[in-house]
Amino acid sequence: MLKIIRQFFKSMRFKWGRLQLRTALLRNIPGIYGVIIRTSLLQKHFAYAGDGLKVHEGFRFRNIHKIAVGDNVTLGVDSFIQGGGNVEIGDDVIISQGVKIITFSRKYENRDMKITDQGIEYKNIVIGNDVLIEPDAVILPGTVLGDGVVVRAGAVVDNQIIEPYTIIAGNPARVTGGRLSPDNQQAPIESDSNRIKNLNLSENRIVSKEAVKE
């Protein structure tokens, strides 16, 4: 018990420890007023947060200071963003219930070394404008979602560059279609990844177990 008390007061000496506690206390306040309270608390702690942010019940995060969100972004019920490798989210994005966005993966390739000793690799994640990520989808390190992408429920997107206005589903995620243009024709799916503009992709980083803070 004494050890727990000491750890609590140690955590309270740091800004991020105090933020985690306040967030935990407010996490499940229901209704519109709960959204307003959580958004007001968290907005200033993001790397950047545009207007119209909505933070719903149960939203969890790590490294919020490495998460940038644009205008009119919805963070759905019980969604989770681990921002250690940097996460950039554009405007008019809906992150639905239970979505997980994770920027790290554990190293395991060396069979002569225990997995716990091989460290963690971080890769950033970029999500464009006008993107919908449906419930329980998982977005893994190195993923780039172009403008207008729809990620169907339960999809797993792992280190993939997804072209604008495509619809993807499955595990691993595959293109299943495209969003319709105003004349009701499916938008062409272009293979030229240069269409994805203005992405600030940082270098991947491998971190030893001593430096890991999930």
C-alpha positions as CSV (number, residue, x, y, z in Angstrom):
1,M,0.0,0.0,0.0
2,L,2.8,2.4,0.9
3,K,4.4,1.7,-2.5
4,I,1.2,2.6,-4.3
5,I,0.9,5.9,-2.4
6,R,4.5,6.8,-3.1
7,Q,4.0,6.0,-6.8
8,F,0.9,8.2,-6.9
9,F,2.6,11.2,-5.4
10,K,5.6,10.7,-7.7
11,S,3.3,10.7,-10.7
12,M,1.5,13.9,-9.5
13,R,4.8,15.8,-9.7
14,F,4.6,15.6,-13.4
15,K,2.2,17.5,-15.8
16,W,1.4,14.3,-17.7
17,G,0.7,12.3,-14.6
18,R,-1.8,15.0,-13.4
19,L,-3.4,15.1,-16.9
20,Q,-3.9,11.3,-16.9
21,L,-5.6,11.4,-13.6
22,R,-7.9,14.3,-14.6
23,T,-8.7,12.5,-17.8
24,A,-9.5,9.2,-16.0
25,L,-11.9,11.0,-13.7
26,L,-13.8,12.7,-16.6
27,R,-13.5,9.8,-19.1
28,N,-17.0,8.4,-18.8
29,I,-19.1,11.5,-18.1
30,P,-22.1,11.0,-20.5
31,G,-23.9,13.3,-22.9
32,I,-23.0,16.5,-24.7
33,Y,-21.8,18.2,-21.6
34,G,-19.3,15.3,-21.1
35,V,-18.0,15.9,-24.6
36,I,-17.6,19.6,-23.9
37,I,-15.7,19.0,-20.6
38,R,-13.3,16.4,-22.1
39,T,-12.6,18.5,-25.2
40,S,-11.9,21.6,-23.1
41,L,-9.5,19.7,-20.9
42,L,-7.6,17.9,-23.6
43,Q,-7.6,20.3,-26.5
44,K,-4.6,22.4,-25.3
45,H,-2.5,19.3,-24.7
46,F,-2.5,18.0,-28.3
47,A,0.4,19.0,-30.6
48,Y,-2.3,20.8,-32.5
49,A,-6.0,20.8,-32.3
50,G,-8.3,22.6,-34.7
51,D,-11.8,23.9,-34.2
52,G,-14.8,21.5,-33.7
53,L,-13.0,18.7,-31.9
54,K,-15.3,16.2,-30.1
55,V,-13.9,13.8,-27.5
56,H,-16.5,11.1,-26.6
57,E,-16.7,8.8,-23.6
58,G,-13.9,6.4,-23.0
59,F,-11.3,8.0,-25.3
60,R,-7.8,7.1,-24.2
61,F,-4.4,8.3,-25.3
62,R,-0.7,8.0,-24.8
63,N,1.8,10.8,-25.8
64,I,-1.0,13.3,-26.5
65,H,1.6,16.0,-27.2
66,K,2.6,14.0,-30.3
67,I,-0.9,13.8,-31.7
68,A,-2.1,16.6,-34.1
69,V,-5.8,16.8,-35.2
70,G,-7.4,19.2,-37.6
71,D,-10.8,20.9,-37.7
72,N,-14.1,18.9,-37.0
73,V,-12.5,15.7,-35.8
74,T,-14.5,13.2,-33.8
75,L,-12.8,10.9,-31.4
76,G,-15.3,8.1,-30.8
77,V,-16.4,6.2,-27.7
78,D,-13.7,3.9,-26.3
79,S,-11.2,4.9,-29.1
80,F,-7.5,4.8,-28.4
81,I,-4.5,6.7,-29.9
82,Q,-0.9,5.9,-29.0
83,G,1.0,8.8,-30.3
84,G,4.6,8.0,-29.5
85,G,5.7,7.9,-33.1
86,N,3.6,11.0,-34.1
87,V,0.0,10.9,-35.4
88,E,-1.3,13.5,-37.8
89,I,-5.1,13.7,-38.4
90,G,-6.6,16.0,-41.0
91,D,-9.9,17.9,-41.1
92,D,-13.4,16.4,-41.0
93,V,-12.3,13.0,-39.8
94,I,-14.5,10.5,-37.9
95,I,-12.7,8.0,-35.7
96,S,-15.5,5.7,-34.6
97,Q,-16.1,3.5,-31.5
98,G,-13.3,1.2,-30.4
99,V,-10.8,2.3,-33.1
100,K,-7.2,1.8,-32.1
101,I,-4.4,3.9,-33.7
102,I,-1.0,2.6,-32.6
103,T,2.4,3.9,-33.7
104,F,4.7,1.3,-32.2
105,S,5.5,-2.4,-32.7
106,R,7.7,-4.7,-30.8
107,K,10.8,-6.1,-32.4
108,Y,11.0,-9.9,-32.5
109,E,13.1,-11.0,-35.5
110,N,16.1,-12.2,-33.5
111,R,15.4,-15.7,-32.3
112,D,18.5,-15.7,-30.1
113,M,17.3,-12.7,-28.1
114,K,14.3,-12.6,-25.8
115,I,11.5,-10.5,-27.3
116,T,11.4,-8.4,-24.1
117,D,15.0,-7.3,-24.9
118,Q,14.6,-6.3,-28.5
119,G,13.0,-2.9,-28.0
120,I,10.3,-1.1,-29.9
121,E,10.1,0.4,-33.4
122,Y,8.1,3.6,-33.9
123,K,6.6,4.7,-37.2
124,N,4.3,7.7,-37.6
125,I,0.7,7.5,-38.9
126,V,-0.9,10.1,-41.2
127,I,-4.7,10.4,-41.7
128,G,-5.9,12.8,-44.4
129,N,-9.0,14.9,-44.7
130,D,-12.6,13.6,-44.9
131,V,-11.7,10.1,-43.6
132,L,-14.1,7.7,-41.9
133,I,-12.6,4.9,-39.7
134,E,-15.5,2.6,-38.7
135,P,-15.8,0.8,-35.4
136,D,-13.1,-1.5,-34.1
137,A,-10.7,-0.9,-36.9
138,V,-7.0,-1.0,-36.1
139,I,-4.5,1.4,-37.7
140,L,-0.9,0.2,-37.2
141,P,2.5,1.9,-37.5
142,G,3.6,3.5,-40.8
143,T,0.0,3.7,-42.2
144,V,-1.0,6.6,-44.5
145,L,-4.7,7.1,-45.2
146,G,-5.2,9.5,-48.1
147,D,-8.1,12.1,-48.3
148,G,-11.5,10.6,-48.4
149,V,-10.6,7.0,-47.4
150,V,-13.2,4.8,-45.7
151,V,-11.8,2.1,-43.4
152,R,-14.6,-0.5,-42.8
153,A,-15.4,-1.9,-39.4
154,G,-12.8,-4.3,-37.9
155,A,-10.2,-3.7,-40.7
156,V,-6.5,-3.9,-39.8
157,V,-4.3,-1.5,-41.7
158,D,-0.6,-2.3,-41.2
159,N,2.1,0.0,-42.7
160,Q,0.1,0.6,-45.9
161,I,-0.3,3.7,-48.0
162,I,-4.0,3.9,-49.0
163,E,-4.9,6.1,-52.0
164,P,-7.5,8.8,-51.7
165,Y,-11.2,8.0,-51.9
166,T,-10.7,4.2,-51.6
167,I,-12.7,1.9,-49.4
168,I,-10.8,-0.8,-47.6
169,A,-11.8,-3.7,-45.4
170,G,-10.5,-6.9,-43.9
171,N,-7.4,-8.2,-42.1
172,P,-5.1,-7.4,-43.7
173,A,-6.9,-4.5,-45.2
174,R,-7.6,-4.6,-49.0
175,V,-9.2,-2.2,-51.4
176,T,-12.8,-3.2,-51.9
177,G,-14.1,-0.1,-53.8
178,G,-14.1,3.6,-54.1
179,R,-16.3,6.5,-53.1
180,L,-18.6,7.9,-55.8
181,S,-18.1,11.1,-57.6
182,P,-21.0,13.6,-58.0
183,D,-22.1,12.0,-61.3
184,N,-22.5,8.7,-59.5
185,Q,-19.4,7.2,-61.0
186,Q,-16.9,5.5,-58.8
187,A,-13.8,7.7,-58.4
188,P,-10.8,6.2,-60.2
189,I,-8.3,4.5,-57.9
190,E,-4.9,5.8,-58.8
191,S,-1.8,3.9,-58.0
192,D,0.5,7.0,-57.9
193,S,1.3,7.5,-54.3
194,N,2.4,11.0,-55.1
195,R,-1.2,12.1,-55.0
196,I,-0.9,12.1,-51.2
197,K,0.3,15.6,-50.6
198,N,1.7,17.6,-47.8
199,L,2.5,14.7,-45.5
200,N,5.2,15.3,-42.9
201,L,6.6,11.8,-42.5
202,S,9.2,11.5,-39.8
203,E,11.9,8.9,-39.7
204,N,11.2,5.5,-38.1
205,R,12.8,5.1,-34.7
206,I,13.9,2.0,-32.8
207,V,14.0,2.4,-29.1
208,S,15.6,0.1,-26.5
209,K,13.5,-1.4,-23.8
210,E,15.0,1.0,-21.2
211,A,13.6,4.0,-23.1
212,V,10.1,2.6,-23.7
213,K,7.1,4.4,-22.2
214,E,3.9,3.1,-23.7
